[in-house]
Amino acid sequence: MASDINSVILVGRLTRDAELSYLPSGTAALAFSIAVNRSKKEGDQWVEEANFFDISYISKSAENFKQYLTKGKQVGIQGSLKQDRWQDKESGQNRSKIKIMASSVQLLGGRTDSAGGPGGSYGGQGYGNAGYQGGGGYQGGGRPAYVPQQNQGPDPYGGDGAGFPEDVPF
């Protein structure tokens, strides 16, 4: 018997600054949206089509990470889909919306990104059937100089902790 899979990986740009709130447990939660472009061929021409996704990022590190999630910043998101369902109070119709529960948010664009400094990533809380649960903490991709240096351990690439060399093509 095959098990179900609910996994999403997206790269896009923030359409607005991230908004910070707190769960009743006191855990920080960020809400933001990203636009992800897709090229498709219409006749003889290629056209860009934008898709917009709402993201929730629940993590102990979300409070510190908020300042880097600003409109226009390119990010990589890894997480899962979650469907919210409710009944419209005015019409009584059933409504639903799918959003992405991010388990990892990675700043992209490198040192030359017009929206900010070097990239890095934080792992967030995993989403489980019983509610928000899971780990947190820093996840690879090189250590950006401006992100708090907590519990990162030795640099996986050796050297002075600078992460990837500048000439790596990805």
Number of C-alpha atoms within 10 A of each C-alpha: 3 4 4 6 7 8 12 14 12 16 18 21 22 23 19 16 18 23 16 17 15 13 10 7 6 9 16 19 22 22 19 20 21 25 20 18 15 11 11 11 9 8 7 6 8 11 13 11 11 12 11 14 16 16 23 19 27 29 27 18 21 26 17 12 19 18 12 17 24 18 16 18 22 26 20 20 23 18 24 18 15 14 10 10 11 11 11 11 8 6 7 9 10 10 10 12 10 13 16 22 26 27 23 23 24 20 24 22 18 17 13 9 14 11 17 18 18 18 23 24 23 21 25 27 25 20 19 9 6 6 8 14 14 13 12 18 16 21 16 14 17 18 22 19 14 11 16 13 11 8 8 13 9 10 15 14 13 10 9 8 15 14 18 16 9 10 6 6 6 6
